[in-house]
Amino acid sequence: GGVRVTQADRQASSRFRTQHRTLVAGFDRVKEVADRLEWSSDADAVAEIGEIRQFLVATLLPHEHAEEEQLYPRLATVLADGDPTGPLISTHREIERLVARFERLAAYVPENGPAVGDRLELRRLLYGLHAILRLHVAQEEELYLRLDDGAVATAGAVTRQP
């Protein structure tokens, strides 16, 4: 009495796992910029804030939205253990909240560089984003593995078919 995982489910899972490998480099860059931001030159700070803003808005958020629209419904259907996507959606909302705060602050960084207080707040936001992004990807990867070949969802568990 389980729900069989389809080829389309496995392909969607594989596509998003591949995207995660690319995104992790961006996550690492978020942390690098946070580590350096307090001490970097004004010109470097402005350039790096712009780079991170571009990554968050043009790469990360579209990925998160696509997961919610294309993969999470598959997970909810296939995995029979309550609401497997609830925590993931909550984490998406927190990511969106932190990105929006970063964007608002980054939008007002003058060309001659951020003030000391703004550098500290930008660093705090970047560290928070880095931590939640790493946690979120780990949560997703754990669920995506359950869509591997031969898996069938039954009563809250996924078992292998011979």
C-alpha positions in Angstrom: 0.0 0.0 0.0 2.7 2.5 -0.8 3.1 5.3 -3.4 5.6 4.4 -6.0 8.3 6.9 -6.8 8.2 7.8 -10.5 11.0 8.5 -12.9 9.9 12.1 -13.0 10.2 12.2 -9.2 13.8 10.9 -9.4 14.7 13.3 -12.2 13.4 16.3 -10.3 15.3 15.2 -7.2 18.5 14.7 -9.2 18.1 18.1 -10.9 17.8 19.9 -7.6 20.6 18.0 -5.9 22.8 19.0 -8.9 21.8 22.6 -8.3 22.7 22.3 -4.7 26.3 21.4 -5.5 26.5 24.7 -7.5 24.8 26.7 -4.8 27.1 25.6 -2.1 30.0 27.6 -3.7 27.7 30.6 -3.4 27.0 29.8 0.3 30.8 29.6 0.9 31.2 33.0 -0.8 28.5 34.5 1.5 30.6 33.4 4.5 33.9 34.6 2.9 32.4 38.1 2.4 31.0 38.1 5.9 34.4 37.2 7.3 36.1 40.0 5.4 33.4 42.7 5.3 34.4 44.5 8.6 38.0 45.0 7.4 37.7 45.2 3.6 38.3 48.5 1.8 35.3 50.6 0.9 35.6 49.7 -2.8 35.9 46.0 -2.1 32.9 46.1 0.4 30.7 47.8 -2.2 31.7 45.2 -4.9 31.3 42.2 -2.7 27.9 43.4 -1.3 26.7 43.8 -4.9 28.1 40.3 -5.8 26.3 38.7 -2.9 23.1 40.6 -3.6 23.1 39.4 -7.2 23.7 35.8 -6.1 20.9 35.9 -3.6 18.3 37.5 -5.9 19.2 36.1 -9.3 20.3 32.6 -8.3 19.3 31.5 -4.8 15.7 32.8 -4.6 14.6 31.5 -8.0 16.0 28.1 -7.0 14.1 28.1 -3.7 10.9 29.1 -5.5 11.3 26.4 -8.1 11.8 23.8 -5.4 8.6 24.8 -3.7 6.7 24.7 -7.0 8.2 21.7 -8.7 9.7 19.4 -6.1 7.9 19.9 -2.8 4.5 18.7 -4.1 6.2 15.5 -5.3 7.8 15.0 -1.8 4.4 15.6 -0.1 2.8 13.0 -2.4 5.5 10.4 -2.2 6.5 10.6 1.4 3.8 9.3 3.7 5.1 10.8 6.9 2.9 13.7 7.7 4.0 17.0 6.2 7.6 16.5 5.1 7.8 19.9 3.4 6.4 22.0 6.3 9.8 22.6 7.9 11.4 23.2 4.4 8.8 25.8 3.6 9.3 27.5 7.0 13.1 27.6 6.3 12.4 29.1 2.8 10.4 31.9 4.5 13.3 32.6 6.9 15.8 32.7 4.0 13.5 35.1 2.1 13.2 37.3 5.2 17.0 37.5 5.7 17.5 38.1 1.9 15.0 40.9 2.0 16.7 42.5 5.0 20.1 42.2 3.3 18.7 43.7 0.1 17.1 46.7 2.0 20.4 47.4 3.7 22.5 46.8 0.6 20.4 49.1 -1.5 21.4 52.1 0.7 25.2 51.4 0.8 26.8 54.5 -0.6 29.3 54.3 -3.4 32.1 55.2 -1.0 31.3 52.2 1.2 29.1 51.2 4.1 29.3 52.8 7.5 30.8 50.8 10.4 27.4 50.0 11.9 26.1 48.9 8.5 29.1 46.6 8.0 28.3 44.9 11.3 24.7 44.4 10.4 25.5 43.2 6.9 27.9 40.7 8.4 25.3 39.5 10.9 22.8 38.9 8.1 25.4 37.1 5.9 26.4 34.8 8.8 22.7 34.1 9.5 22.1 33.4 5.8 25.1 31.1 5.6 24.0 29.1 8.6 20.4 28.6 7.6 21.3 27.9 4.0 23.7 25.1 5.0 21.1 23.6 7.4 18.3 23.9 4.8 20.3 22.1 2.1 21.2 19.3 4.5 17.4 18.9 5.3 16.5 18.9 1.7 19.2 16.4 0.7 18.0 14.0 3.4 14.5 14.0 1.9 15.7 14.0 -1.7 17.6 10.8 -1.0 14.3 9.2 -0.2 13.3 9.6 -3.9 16.2 7.4 -5.1 15.7 4.5 -7.5 13.4 1.8 -6.3 12.0 3.6 -3.3 8.4 3.2 -2.2 6.8 5.3 0.5 4.8 3.2 3.0 3.5 4.3 6.5 6.1 7.0 7.0 9.1 5.0 5.8 10.7 4.4 2.4 11.7 0.9 1.6 13.7 -0.6 -1.3 11.9 -2.7 -3.9 13.8 -5.8 -5.1 
